[in-house]
Amino acid sequence: MQNRWVDDEVVGMDDLDQLVYLSRAMGVEANLVLWGGGNTSIKSETLDFRGQPVRGLYIKGSGSDMKESERRHFPAVDLDALLPLFERDALSDEGMVDYIRRCMLDPSAPRPSIETLLHAFLPHKCVAHSHADAILSLTNGTHAGEALDALFGRDVALVAYRRPGFLLAKEVAQAALSNLRPRGVVLLNHGLVTWGSTAKQAYDTHVEMVSKAEEFIAERAAGKTVFGVQRAKRLEPERRRQVAAAVAPTLRGLVGYRQRVVLRFDDSAEVMDLVGASDGKELCGIGAATPDHTLHTKRLPMWVDVDDPEDLAEVKSAMYLAVESYANEYREWFEAHRAAGVEMLDPYPRVVLLPGVGMWTTGRDGAVARTAGDIYRHTIGIIGGAQAMGEYRTLTAQDAYDAEYWPLELYKLTLAPREKELARRVALVTGGASGIGRAIARRFAAEGAHVVVTDLDAKGADQVAQELLAEYGRDRAIACRMDVTSEAEVSEVFRQARLAYGGVDVVVSNAGMATVGLIESLPVEEWRRALEVNATGHFLVAKETVRLLREQDTGGSMVFVGTKNVPAPGKEFGAYSASKAAEVQLARVLAVENGEYGIRMNIINPDAVFRDSKLWSDDLREQRAAAHSIPVESLEEFYRQRNLLQAVVTAEDVAEAALFFASDRSAKTTGAMMPVDGGLRDAFPR
Ligand code: ZN
């Protein structure tokens, strides 16, 4: 492991800046800490709210990610108020959290790490703690005692596994202060603690010990097949993705039975090595490496047993059986270890392994699924390292229960804000680069959806997706070029959605085009083009949607953007009105055919949405202005005056209607048509 400390870079830094520097140096090393794991602290003189000097402990806030550390992520705690706790014999988790909260020097700062006391009880100025993979490979196995002794001798003290909290903090301090004068403490099934009189010293010792462990493991792993021989047929990358796309919606429906989830597919080399190996299933059935890993991936992944991963029917039925037995075993494990009054969480897996194909991780959103994937890949590395030295072992079933059902974590869940209306859902929008489609993509993303933005204009779609990513975070949107008249392109986009998220829940079929001209003079090519885009385009999108939603078996909602011209056609809009009428009739037949699967099909009929619209080209505006004998600048005003509410209809108004049809608020409505036109008497249904 590389030592990233550069003395010149810390010249003139105060204690807190050095702590930030140390934390970042550790945080960028994925083999040390991942996604909020690990923590660091420094003890430094500071002032309390009265301006009186106090000894402060700056400690990483709970949940913040080390690689993105800033000063504000390290709340200061009054060290002299914390230290008397060391004399106690016991302290409950709740009592500890409450006590620490009262010692905060700034009550509005982030909540200090749950491992605050571990840092406080060590007398050293700076403390660094990680869940380094190499250290876990050493501690998690039959070889732990011997290997640690051979490697570190008296340099480190060992502390037996115990869930983080008051007692662990006390035991670490007692081990650190023993007569043997260790330079670090290794916590079994948990990680490493080092310290120093400077941040650099704490860091250097940490890097030195982890590097030593890494080298030791590498030597022992040389020439060994740590997961056993490769047994399963390993498909070629392209074939793996085809299989993954084909079966993902089935899996998504099964593991999202209680609560919808987003899937993330991963067929990286380390995953393929594990899932193809003869001992893979047995090894990953031993359990996650630490309580921290358990919280992200659960104790066990789900292994899908198949002989031939290319036999899709076999894979799907194997998935069905695997999910059923996973949930049953989870239930049994929960019942065997449960504490009084605790409710069982979702019994479905966070990690799914399919030999020959790869891994899916699940989460309430793409980022959570990604985190679980990153953590499981490190779990694979830890297992491999342990196998190189001996036999991988980890937390007992009871310890794993106590980690997953840790009251403090359960309490955190109750504090989580209420989920947004389209949270956990994936929405695909056609014609999403501008106008109504873009407004819908934005509205849905604001309500928590992951959005597949598609458009003939690939660049425009990409811009919208980038905007959503910047606003709502990683993994919340992808962009795909899609010509709705091309069967191959439509199906490729759905394949991308299956791979990116495991499926879709909502599809807005919005892409369309306007054709103007009296029927007597309209060239047949223009008529055909209108039918291609406004009728066949919706047919192709609907066909893929229905197939996917039926595989997923979770119901779903499809929204068709029609037009006021369907109930109230206008002169010179023959091709447009007739092709859009075909779209609407298609939607109704789809409603009839798919109601029994819980798939809803509804139609929105907007009128005169000018702003930001590609449909209203300059040509079309001029033609319509001429037809109504008004100047082109007055066109929007003309349409406004035409409706009962005298309202300017915007793309955002249409997006509100789309959100209603997409969400469960319209759960009992299908085959319906909703106008968003300011009120047009001609367009009233009759
Ligand atoms: Zn820890």
Boltz pocket constraint, residues with backbone or C-beta under 6 A from the ligand:
constraints:
  - pocket:
      binder: B
      contacts: [[A, 38], [A, 115], [A, 129], [A, 130], [A, 131], [A, 164], [A, 190], [A, 191]]
      max_distance: 6.0
